[in-house]
Amino acid sequence: MNKTNIITNSSIVLLIAGSVYADEKPPSSAAAAAKAPPPPAVAKSSGLINDWLRTQHDAFKPWDLGGQFRVRYEVKDGGGVAAATDFRAKGVDNENDYFLMRAKAHLGFNSTWFGAYVEGRDAHAISDQREPSPDTDSFDLHQAYVTLGNAKEFPLTAKIGRQELVYGDERLIGNGDWGNLGRSFDAAKLRFENSSFWVDAFISRIVLPDHHNFNVVNDYDFLSGIYASTKSLVPKTETQLYLLARNTSTKSADPVIGSILPTPSARDIYTLGTRWKSLPGQLGGWDYGFELAGQLGSIKRGGPTTDRLDQQAWAASVGFGYTFTNVTCQPRLGFEYNVASGDSDATDDKSETFEQLFPTNHKHYGYMDFVAWKNVHNPRFMASIKPHKKVQVTLDYHLFWLYDTQDSFYAEAGARRGGTGATGGNGYGINSKFDSFLGSEINLDVTYTPTTYAIVRGGYGHFFTGNYVDSSLKGLGGSRDADWLYLQLTLNF
């Protein structure tokens, strides 16, 4: 089946699914000032199964039974097989199209002072040329935790077990839900909460997906932190302060042979930061966000030596927008600037490359997932409209420059493109004499929410290569732009 037929058939499937759910009761309207590009907010639902069960008998109210099915078809041209071949014009197969299918099922129980939750996840990629596919992990345990306490009665609560960790805009800690596998941790978390603020203290270890075995954690890679939030300190603003620590020993290099995720070198990185974000609808049509993080600590130098590099890095994001709430389609215009430091000298005793920890990058630095929050300047221009209360259309335009050409171009997951040599495996090593402009990316995304139980999304992206990429690949047959297309259906049960 050629790509045209696959795209056509996928479109028909999604349109049929949308029409099946179109007769459901429409969701309530969302706050007009909600920031794009997330899908339009809809009426609160506990899932199709829970909503039905709880209308049958009050005994079902403490229980949470449900799941999610998601299927996505992606076409990638010019980048989508391996980071080492992105944008190469000749000599490599740079085209990839595949289906991603993910199913989740969960069972939960909540009483006044105790709760429990178990969730399984099955993820598969069909026709994916990547081997092994980073989007395949047979049915495994995604979450399994208990909660203790009742914040309404006593301010201290606990959450212990395998769980997703999500903080702020997920620039440093997120669940990576766009990915087919998602991300979870084995963690213990304590929260102190009252009417003015909340503070979390947690310690965790990342879960390593292993397609053929039960997923286990990296016993030598710890993420811990203190994260506080208040809506009382600054008027009409949520203000957050955090201290995060990633402590990884030399034994973390390869703790699980079959793990899909790469494992880091030894490091002790401490991140101190703050995040400020306007509360929805509190500033008229305006909204804004700001985050600043600095890092200290050390990273083991490469090779057999035990020497350490002093970590001295920082990153920031600032953005604002305006929503025309009294205008048809409620258009919103916005601007955002993201920056993260890079290393100015690979031969000294310092590491100045920002460590992005465990982020959800897809929604921040281009939907095509080429760029990390590392060694980068990234202006972003945003626009969105709501032609219908169930439909949201967003258009983003990104520009990318290296923060320092003495450092590498980093892929979305944080790895260097092509190694650390003068040119690396594909020309994306350290090319200090080249112009720093990486390129630009345009993204169009359309979200249709026919009911609270179904979401249909589709999008297109194009990456225009810049001088740095063109110069890096000149000796390898030249460069080319990249294209990306997707269609996705999500059903929440």
Buried (B, 14 or more C-beta within 10 A) or exposed (E): EEEEEBBEEBEEBBBEBBEEBEEEEBBEEBEBBBBBBBBBBBEEBBBBBBBEBBEEEEEBEEBBBBBBBBBBBBBBBBBBBBBBBBBBBEEBEBBBBBBBBBBBBBBBBBEEEEBBBBBBBBBBBEEBBBEEBBBBBEEBBBBBBBBEBBEEEEBEBEBBBBBBBBBBBBBBBBBBBBBBBBBBBBBBBBBBBEEEBBBBBBBBBBBBBBBEBEBBBBEBBBBBBBBBBBBEBEEEBBBBBBBBBBBBBEEBEEBBEEBBBEBBEBBBBBBBBBBBBBBBBEBEBEBBBBBBBBBEBBBBBEEEEEEBBEBBBBBBBBBBBBBBBEEEBBBBBBEBBBBBBBBBEBEEEBBBBBBBBBBBBBBBBBBBBBBBBBBBBBBBBBBBBBEEBBBBBBBBBBBBBBBBBBBBBBBBBBBBBBBEEEBBBBBBBBBBEBBBBBBBBBBBBBBBBBBBBBBBBBBBBBBEBBBBBBBBBEEBEBBBBBBBBBBBBBBBB
